[in-house]
């Protein structure tokens, strides 16, 4: 199944200063204002690599600028490549509803596979725009600056054991990002311990939790760079272990107690002919509709969880309405009989799929193409932000969601199906700038000897 490997990562050095001033969130969650804030934190903040700014006359000038900064920082000793191949242990400490949580995982290279090879599996649809941008950046820099977020099954948590000893030592990197998440990372360089992790993953599939666009971009770059791989010994073919065959991933056990999935709420705006009363009347064809008071967000959250105990449920709040509607799929409905809901049984059990397929597509006429363009939809991760949207002049409805369960993610991926965009929010995001993966076609990827 999955082939993972240690690698000689590029890390910030002690010369670079406090990692709290150098790390950044993933590129796709950084607003313009946040980008400026991160740039002002430190001249070497990695936002300058993941979101470089162009010259006024040439938008694509941003990509060679990132490549120049990378090489300059390596030359200055702000960044340095490790001498020994490592698997990087990574802890994130954070809080949800006031409760402290630590999520554990590790960063390693992974041999890239197309999705149809069923080794690395997606669970969400992707968009073309972000992939084009990331490809230009990776092409110019020959590096991966942030990790794909991958999941694997390890109910007995056997992959924690090889890291126990190094977790007692001082981390190689430690810092707190602007979102309040504390990050610690260690190097696992012992070949025998590395081999334990590698051998376990060799029997497992990997499921992408976050980073679908970047993974597909890694695949595209692999195809481009294969022509630069030098031939094997003599006149032989390349060995197939060139660095271009590998991406970089953060691996998290699905059974890790610190794995948290939060919902992403939907905001409907600018849809011609939208009428709340008419929509609710038509929705009863598919849903049991229960009206309740539009109360405090936390009260609504608890009510949404309660309704979901009887079946997949989401809630709809509209500006000016004093009530909120909870829509639970009808128990007697054969969901797969609706054209927009064709798919495996698990598809009809997902509240986010029911919202998109039955309500958005079937009742409101927002087809998948329009959903992907986000013509009438935008998203809110925080519940209070979703409620704030009710005060926006263009908003017609806000749809509040329960989180998708990790087991549903696995089931959808195993069935070869994908969910609508932003069906999952694995919290928190992986920090960018922790460890960077250089891509050199001439570099052979080593593996520790088998035990």
C-alpha positions as CSV (number, residue, x, y, z in Angstrom):
1,X,0.0,0.0,0.0
2,X,1.5,3.3,1.1
3,X,5.3,3.7,0.8
4,X,6.7,6.3,3.1
5,X,10.3,7.4,3.6
6,X,12.4,9.6,5.8
7,X,13.9,12.7,4.2
8,X,16.4,15.4,4.8
9,X,14.1,18.3,5.4
10,X,14.8,22.0,5.2
11,X,14.2,23.7,8.6
12,X,14.5,27.1,10.1
13,X,17.8,27.3,12.1
14,X,18.3,28.9,15.5
15,X,19.8,31.8,13.6
16,X,16.4,32.6,12.3
17,X,14.9,33.4,15.7
18,X,11.6,32.5,17.3
19,X,9.6,30.0,15.3
20,X,6.4,31.8,16.5
21,X,7.4,34.6,14.2
22,X,8.3,32.4,11.2
23,X,5.5,29.8,10.9
24,X,2.2,30.5,9.0
25,X,-1.2,28.9,8.4
26,X,-1.7,27.2,5.0
27,X,-1.8,29.6,2.1
28,X,-5.5,29.1,1.3
29,X,-6.8,30.4,4.7
30,X,-4.7,33.5,4.8
31,X,-6.5,36.8,4.1
32,X,-4.7,39.8,2.6
33,X,-4.7,41.5,6.0
34,X,-3.3,38.4,7.7
35,X,-0.6,38.1,5.0
36,X,0.6,41.6,5.8
37,X,0.5,40.9,9.5
38,X,2.7,37.8,9.0
39,X,5.1,39.6,6.7
40,X,5.5,42.2,9.5
41,X,6.2,39.6,12.1
42,X,9.6,38.7,10.6
43,X,11.3,39.3,7.2
44,X,11.8,35.5,7.0
45,X,8.2,34.5,7.8
46,X,7.3,31.6,5.5
47,X,4.3,33.5,4.1
48,X,6.8,35.1,1.8
49,X,7.4,31.6,0.3
50,X,3.8,30.3,0.2
51,X,2.1,33.6,-0.8
52,X,4.8,35.6,-2.5
53,X,3.7,39.0,-3.8
54,X,4.2,39.9,-7.5
55,X,5.5,43.0,-9.2
56,X,2.7,45.4,-10.3
57,X,3.1,44.6,-14.0
58,X,3.7,40.8,-13.9
59,X,1.4,38.6,-11.7
60,X,3.6,35.6,-12.3
61,X,6.7,37.3,-11.0
62,X,5.7,36.1,-7.5
63,X,6.9,32.6,-8.3
64,X,10.6,33.3,-9.1
65,X,10.5,35.7,-6.2
66,X,9.7,32.8,-3.8
67,X,12.5,30.8,-5.4
68,X,15.0,33.6,-4.9
69,X,14.0,34.1,-1.3
70,X,14.3,30.3,-0.6
71,X,17.9,30.3,-2.0
72,X,18.8,33.5,-0.3
73,X,17.6,32.2,3.1
74,X,19.5,29.0,2.6
75,X,22.6,30.9,1.8
76,X,22.2,33.1,4.8
77,X,21.8,30.1,7.1
78,X,18.3,31.1,8.1
79,X,17.2,27.8,6.6
80,X,19.3,24.7,6.4
81,X,18.9,21.2,5.2
82,X,19.2,18.4,7.7
83,X,22.2,16.1,7.3
84,X,20.4,12.9,8.3
85,X,17.1,11.6,6.9
86,X,14.4,11.9,9.5
87,X,10.7,11.2,10.1
88,X,9.5,14.3,11.9
89,X,7.2,13.8,14.9
90,X,4.7,16.6,15.2
91,X,2.4,17.7,18.1
92,X,-0.2,20.4,18.0
93,X,-1.7,21.7,21.3
94,X,-4.9,23.6,21.1
95,X,-8.3,24.0,22.7
96,X,-11.9,23.4,21.6
97,X,-14.7,24.8,23.7
98,X,-12.1,25.4,26.4
99,X,-10.9,21.8,26.5
100,X,-7.1,21.3,26.0
101,X,-6.3,18.8,23.2
102,X,-3.0,17.5,21.7
103,X,-3.1,16.0,18.2
104,X,-0.1,13.8,17.3
105,X,1.3,12.7,14.0
106,X,4.4,12.7,11.9
107,X,5.8,14.1,8.7
108,X,7.4,11.9,6.0
109,X,7.7,11.6,2.3
110,X,5.2,9.4,0.5
111,X,5.4,7.8,-2.9
112,X,2.8,9.6,-5.1
113,X,-0.1,7.6,-6.5
114,X,-2.9,8.6,-8.8
115,X,-6.2,8.4,-7.0
116,X,-7.4,5.5,-9.3
117,X,-4.5,3.4,-7.9
118,X,-6.5,3.3,-4.6
119,X,-3.4,3.8,-2.3
120,X,-3.9,7.5,-1.6
121,X,-7.6,8.4,-1.6
122,X,-9.5,11.7,-1.8
123,X,-12.8,12.6,-0.2
124,X,-13.6,16.0,-1.6
125,X,-14.0,17.6,-5.0
126,X,-11.3,20.1,-6.1
127,X,-11.2,23.3,-8.1
128,X,-8.8,24.1,-11.0
129,X,-7.7,27.6,-10.0
130,X,-5.8,26.7,-6.8
131,X,-4.0,23.8,-8.6
132,X,-2.7,26.1,-11.3
133,X,-1.3,28.6,-8.8
134,X,0.4,25.9,-6.6
135,X,1.9,24.2,-9.7
136,X,3.6,27.5,-10.7
137,X,5.0,27.9,-7.2
138,X,6.3,24.3,-6.9
139,X,7.7,24.5,-10.4
140,X,9.7,27.6,-9.6
141,X,10.9,26.7,-6.2
142,X,11.4,22.9,-6.6
143,X,10.1,22.5,-3.0
144,X,7.0,21.6,-1.0
145,X,6.6,24.2,1.7
146,X,3.7,22.6,3.6
147,X,2.3,19.1,4.1
148,X,-0.8,17.3,2.8
149,X,-2.9,16.2,5.8
150,X,-3.2,12.4,5.5
151,X,-5.1,9.8,7.7
152,X,-4.5,6.1,8.3
153,X,-6.0,3.4,10.5
154,X,-4.2,2.3,13.6
155,X,-6.7,1.5,16.3
156,X,-4.0,0.0,18.6
157,X,-1.9,3.2,18.1
158,X,1.2,1.1,17.3
159,X,2.8,4.0,15.4
160,X,3.1,6.0,18.6
161,X,5.6,3.7,20.1
162,X,8.7,4.5,17.9
163,X,8.4,8.2,18.9
164,X,8.1,7.8,22.7
165,X,11.8,8.2,23.4
166,X,12.4,11.3,21.3
167,X,9.3,12.9,22.8
168,X,11.2,13.1,26.1
169,X,13.8,15.3,24.5
170,X,13.8,19.0,23.6
171,X,12.0,19.5,20.3
172,X,13.9,20.6,17.2
173,X,11.3,23.3,16.7
174,X,8.7,24.9,19.0
175,X,6.4,27.9,18.5
176,X,2.9,29.3,18.6
177,X,1.1,30.5,15.5
178,X,-1.2,33.5,15.4
179,X,-4.2,31.3,15.8
180,X,-3.0,30.3,19.3
181,X,-2.0,26.7,18.3
182,X,1.3,25.5,19.9
183,X,3.5,23.4,17.6
184,X,6.4,21.1,18.6
185,X,8.4,18.9,16.2
186,X,11.2,16.3,16.8
187,X,13.5,14.4,14.4
188,X,13.3,10.6,14.4
189,X,16.6,9.5,12.9
190,X,17.0,6.0,14.3
191,X,16.8,3.6,11.3
192,X,15.2,0.8,13.3
193,X,12.5,3.1,14.7
194,X,11.9,4.6,11.3
195,X,11.5,1.1,9.9
196,X,8.7,0.3,12.4
197,X,6.7,3.3,11.1
198,X,7.4,2.5,7.4
199,X,6.5,-1.2,7.8
200,X,3.2,-0.4,9.4
201,X,2.1,2.1,6.7
202,X,3.1,-0.3,4.0
203,X,-0.1,-2.3,4.8
204,X,-2.3,0.8,4.9
205,X,-4.2,3.1,2.6
206,X,-3.9,6.8,3.2
207,X,-6.9,9.1,3.1
208,X,-6.4,12.8,2.3
209,X,-8.0,14.9,5.1
210,X,-6.9,18.3,3.8
211,X,-4.7,19.4,0.9
212,X,-6.4,17.8,-2.1
213,X,-5.3,20.6,-4.4
214,X,-1.7,20.4,-3.3
215,X,-1.6,16.6,-3.7
216,X,-3.0,16.8,-7.3
217,X,-0.4,19.5,-7.9
218,X,2.4,17.2,-6.7
219,X,1.2,14.6,-9.2
220,X,1.3,17.1,-12.0
221,X,4.8,18.3,-11.1
222,X,6.0,14.7,-10.9
223,X,4.9,14.2,-14.5
224,X,6.8,17.3,-15.6
225,X,10.0,16.5,-13.7
226,X,10.3,12.8,-14.6
227,X,12.1,13.8,-17.8
228,X,14.9,15.3,-15.7
229,X,15.5,12.1,-13.8
230,X,19.0,10.9,-14.7
231,X,19.3,7.3,-16.1
232,X,20.3,4.4,-14.0
233,X,23.8,2.8,-13.9
234,X,25.2,2.3,-17.3
235,X,22.5,2.5,-19.9
236,X,19.8,1.3,-17.4
237,X,16.5,2.9,-16.7
238,X,16.0,5.2,-13.6
239,X,15.6,3.4,-10.4
240,X,12.1,4.8,-9.7
241,X,13.3,6.2,-6.4
242,X,13.9,9.8,-7.5
243,X,12.7,12.5,-5.2
244,X,10.2,13.6,-7.9
245,X,8.2,10.4,-7.2
246,X,7.5,11.5,-3.6
247,X,5.4,14.2,-2.0
248,X,5.4,15.2,1.7
249,X,2.6,14.5,4.1
250,X,1.5,14.9,7.7
251,X,0.2,11.5,8.8
252,X,-2.4,11.3,11.6
253,X,-3.9,8.2,13.0
254,X,-7.7,8.2,12.6
255,X,-7.8,6.8,16.1
256,X,-5.7,9.5,17.6
257,X,-7.7,11.0,20.5
258,X,-6.6,14.5,19.4
259,X,-8.1,14.3,16.0
260,X,-10.9,16.9,15.8
261,X,-13.3,17.5,12.9
262,X,-15.4,20.6,12.9
263,X,-18.2,21.6,10.5
264,X,-18.1,24.2,7.8
265,X,-21.4,26.2,7.5
266,X,-22.9,27.4,4.2
267,X,-24.0,30.9,3.3
268,X,-26.5,31.4,0.5
269,X,-26.5,34.8,-1.3
270,X,-27.7,36.4,-4.5
271,X,-29.9,33.6,-5.7
272,X,-32.7,34.9,-7.9
273,X,-36.2,34.0,-6.8
274,X,-35.3,32.7,-3.4
275,X,-38.2,32.5,-1.0
276,X,-37.9,30.9,2.5
277,X,-41.6,29.9,2.8
278,X,-41.7,28.3,-0.6
279,X,-38.4,26.5,-0.1
280,X,-39.6,25.0,3.3
281,X,-42.8,23.8,1.7
282,X,-41.0,22.1,-1.2
283,X,-38.3,20.7,1.2
284,X,-40.9,18.6,3.0
285,X,-40.8,16.2,0.0
286,X,-37.4,15.1,1.3
287,X,-37.1,16.3,4.9
288,X,-38.9,16.4,8.2
289,X,-38.9,20.1,9.0
290,X,-39.0,21.3,12.6
291,X,-39.1,25.0,13.5
292,X,-37.5,26.3,16.6
293,X,-36.5,29.6,18.1
294,X,-33.5,31.4,16.5
295,X,-31.6,31.4,19.8
296,X,-28.0,31.8,21.0
297,X,-25.5,30.0,18.6
298,X,-24.6,27.5,21.3
299,X,-28.2,26.7,22.0
300,X,-28.8,26.1,18.3
301,X,-25.6,23.9,18.2
302,X,-27.0,21.6,20.9
303,X,-30.4,21.5,19.2
304,X,-28.7,20.5,15.9
305,X,-26.8,17.7,17.6
306,X,-30.1,16.5,19.2
307,X,-32.0,16.4,16.0
308,X,-29.2,14.5,14.3
309,X,-29.6,11.6,16.7
310,X,-32.8,10.8,14.6
311,X,-31.1,11.1,11.3
312,X,-28.8,13.4,9.1
313,X,-29.8,17.0,9.9
314,X,-28.9,20.5,9.0
315,X,-30.5,23.8,10.1
316,X,-31.5,26.9,8.0
317,X,-31.6,30.4,9.4
318,X,-32.8,33.4,7.3
319,X,-32.4,37.1,7.9
320,X,-35.5,38.6,9.4
321,X,-37.0,35.2,10.4
322,X,-37.6,34.7,14.1
323,X,-37.3,31.0,13.8
324,X,-34.8,28.4,12.6
325,X,-35.7,25.4,10.6
326,X,-34.1,22.0,11.3
327,X,-34.3,19.7,8.2
328,X,-33.9,16.0,8.9
329,X,-33.9,13.6,6.0
330,X,-37.2,11.6,5.9
331,X,-36.7,8.0,7.1
332,X,-39.0,6.6,4.3
333,X,-37.1,8.4,1.6
334,X,-35.1,6.3,-0.9
335,X,-32.4,8.9,-1.3
336,X,-30.7,7.2,-4.2
337,X,-33.9,7.6,-6.3
338,X,-33.1,11.3,-6.6
339,X,-30.7,11.9,-9.6
340,X,-28.5,14.3,-7.7
341,X,-28.0,11.7,-4.9
342,X,-26.8,8.7,-7.0
343,X,-24.1,7.0,-5.1
344,X,-23.2,4.5,-2.3
345,X,-25.4,4.1,0.8
346,X,-23.0,6.3,2.9
347,X,-23.6,9.2,0.4
348,X,-27.3,9.3,1.4
349,X,-26.3,9.4,5.1
350,X,-24.2,12.5,5.0
351,X,-25.9,15.7,6.0
352,X,-23.6,17.8,3.8
353,X,-24.3,15.6,0.7
354,X,-28.1,15.8,1.4
355,X,-27.9,19.6,1.7
356,X,-26.0,19.9,-1.6
357,X,-27.8,17.2,-3.5
358,X,-31.4,17.6,-2.4
359,X,-31.7,21.2,-1.4
360,X,-29.1,23.1,-3.4
361,X,-29.1,21.1,-6.6
362,X,-32.6,19.6,-6.7
363,X,-34.8,22.3,-5.1
364,X,-32.8,25.5,-5.7
365,X,-31.2,24.6,-9.1
366,X,-27.6,25.3,-8.0
367,X,-25.9,22.5,-9.9
368,X,-22.5,21.1,-9.2
369,X,-20.7,23.4,-11.6
370,X,-22.3,26.4,-9.9
371,X,-21.4,25.0,-6.5
372,X,-17.8,24.7,-7.6
373,X,-17.8,28.2,-8.9
374,X,-19.3,29.3,-5.5
375,X,-21.6,31.7,-7.5
376,X,-24.2,31.8,-4.7
377,X,-22.3,30.1,-1.9
378,X,-19.7,31.0,0.5
379,X,-18.5,29.4,3.7
380,X,-18.1,30.1,7.4
381,X,-16.1,27.8,9.7
382,X,-16.9,29.4,13.0
383,X,-20.5,29.2,14.3
384,X,-20.6,32.8,15.5
385,X,-19.3,34.0,12.1
386,X,-22.1,32.0,10.4
387,X,-24.6,33.8,12.6
388,X,-22.9,37.2,11.8
389,X,-23.6,36.5,8.1
390,X,-27.3,36.9,8.9
391,X,-26.6,40.6,9.2
392,X,-25.0,40.9,5.7
393,X,-27.2,42.6,3.2
394,X,-26.7,40.1,0.4
395,X,-27.4,36.9,2.5
396,X,-30.6,34.9,2.0
397,X,-29.9,31.9,4.3
398,X,-27.3,30.4,6.4
399,X,-27.1,26.6,6.7
400,X,-25.6,25.3,9.9
401,X,-24.0,21.9,9.9
402,X,-22.9,19.1,12.2
403,X,-19.3,17.8,11.7
404,X,-18.7,15.0,9.3
405,X,-17.4,11.9,11.1
406,X,-13.9,10.5,10.2
407,X,-15.5,7.1,9.6
408,X,-17.8,8.7,7.0
409,X,-14.7,10.2,5.3
410,X,-13.1,6.7,5.1
411,X,-16.3,5.1,3.8
412,X,-16.8,7.6,1.1
413,X,-13.2,7.4,-0.1
414,X,-13.3,3.5,0.0
415,X,-16.4,3.7,-2.2
416,X,-14.5,5.8,-4.7
417,X,-16.8,8.8,-4.1
418,X,-16.1,12.4,-3.1
419,X,-18.0,14.8,-1.0
420,X,-18.9,18.4,-1.8
421,X,-16.1,21.0,-1.2
422,X,-15.4,21.9,2.4
423,X,-17.3,19.0,3.8
424,X,-14.7,18.6,6.6
425,X,-12.7,20.9,8.7
426,X,-9.9,19.1,10.4
427,X,-8.9,21.5,13.2
428,X,-6.4,22.9,13.5
429,X,-4.6,23.4,10.2
430,X,-1.1,22.2,9.7
431,X,1.4,25.1,10.0
432,X,3.4,26.0,7.0
433,X,7.2,26.3,7.4
434,X,7.7,23.5,9.9
435,X,9.8,21.4,7.5
436,X,10.2,21.8,3.8
437,X,10.8,19.1,1.2
438,X,13.2,19.8,-1.6
439,X,12.5,18.2,-5.0
440,X,15.7,17.3,-6.9
441,X,15.2,14.8,-9.8
442,X,18.8,13.6,-9.3
443,X,18.3,12.7,-5.7
444,X,17.6,9.1,-4.8
445,X,15.3,8.6,-1.8
446,X,16.9,6.2,0.7
447,X,15.0,3.8,2.9
448,X,16.4,2.3,6.2
449,X,17.4,-1.3,6.0
450,X,14.6,-3.8,6.8
451,X,14.9,-5.3,10.3
